[in-house]
Amino acid sequence: MTEPTIRPATAADHAAIREFTTDTFDWGDYVADVFEDWLEESDSHVAVVEWEGRPVAIARAVMLSANEGWAHGARVHPEHRRKGFASRLNDHLCDWARDQGALIVRLMIESWNEAAQRQVAARGYRRISGWTNAVRGLGSTPDPVTNGGRRVPGDEQLVVGTPAEIEPAWVAWSTSELSRLGRTLYPRGWLMRRMTRTDLDVAVAAKKLLHGPSGWIVAEDEDETMFVPLLVANDGDAYRMVRALVDRADRRDYGRVRIMVPTVDWMDEALTRAGFDLAGEQIWAKTLV
């Protein structure tokens, strides 16, 4: 029997990877659908464990800044689990990220997935923050405050921010409880890196920074979803801000809203009150120096 080896993934691995990543979760999986795109992306490394001539595990690392790596997409064939393949892949990805200049590698694990949490803790990772992934459908979804009737718009409206909003938004966010709890991380889809003031410059230029009396958000397109990676509001204003962004998404015919925000009781309460379904995520980090 040959020993398992770790090597860079190639396009020829696609069919084999699709075989063991189709039904990973109740809703399926995404790895096979994005696999070829991953191979083409710069600052990215996709690795597989090869066993007897076939890939039986896969994972990816990507550089999100000059010194921040992110690991994700780890999958192991059901017949080859508990052989240490995921841990070996993670070590390999950390070595690759270190060679690219990374000082830290982060990853995300669902709050319920205790097995994965134990695995990464054994590889030297530590939990640094908790995040709430909040999702709400629009259109046919009644607003809970109307007892199932016609949805009533909130008291506030969001408008597109101008360059004058950059400084107050940055100060409000960088000094907020949400920034502290989230370790200043900024979601980019399902990946996260440190946020910088330049991110607000980019959001304003793209007309993605919105503001109202209760705070600021960054709103991005994610298929038919309004994705909100940044929500700046305090305890007393959170619900009004959430209602305002739901109203804006509804007026623009989005099918749903998805918000990623650091987990704190008052924000979770505001999101639940506004009709969102909440799921917990954890960010784990490993220093490479």
C-alpha positions, 0 to 999 in steps of 0.5 A: 500500500502506498503512503499518502502524499500531499501535492498541489491540486490539478484540473485532472482532480476535479471529477474525483473531488466532486465524488466526495464533496457532493453531499457534505452538508444537508444543502450539498456543497460548493467545493466542486463548483468553485474548484476550477476557479480556485486553481486560476486565482492568484495568491491561492494554493489548493492542495490534495492528499493523494492515496493510491493514485486518487485525491481523497482530501482537499483544502485551500489557503489564500492570502487576503493581505500581505501578512494574513492567510485564510484556510478553508474548503477542507474536505475528506473522503468519508472512507478516509476520515480519522486518518489525520489527513485534514490536520496534515493538509492544514499544516501544509497550508500554514507552511505555504502561507508562511512562505508567502509572508503570512504572520497569521492564518485564520479559519471559520468553523460553525459553532456547533462543530465541536469536532472541527474545533478540537481538531484545529485547537490541537494544531495550535489555533485559538478561538479569537471571536464569535460571529453571527450569520443572520439571514432573512428572506424578503418579498413573501416574508411578513414582518414579525411586528405586523403579526403576519400582515402587511410589512410596515417600513421602519422609521429610518431610511438609508442613503448612499454615503459620500466621502464626508461619511468616511471619517465618522463611519471609521471612527464609529466602527473602530471604537465600537464594541462590535469592532473589539469583539470582531477583532477588527475583522472584515468579512469578504464573502466567507473569508475575513481579514483586518479592516482598514480605512481604505475599505471605506474609501473603496465602498464609497467609490462603489456607492456601497457605503450607506448611512442613516441616523442610526449608523452605517452599513456596507451593502454588497451584491451576493447573487440575489442577496444583499450581503452586509459585511459591515454594520455600525450601530450601538445597542439603542439603535441596532433594531432601527438600523436593521429595519432600515437595511431590510427596507432598502433591500426590499425596495430593490427587489433582493430575495434576501438579506445576509448580515455577518456581524460579531456576536453580542446579545443586543445585536442578536436580539435586534436581528431576531426581532427583525425576523432574521434566522441566526447561525453562529460562526467562530473564527480561529487563528494561528500565529506563524512567527 
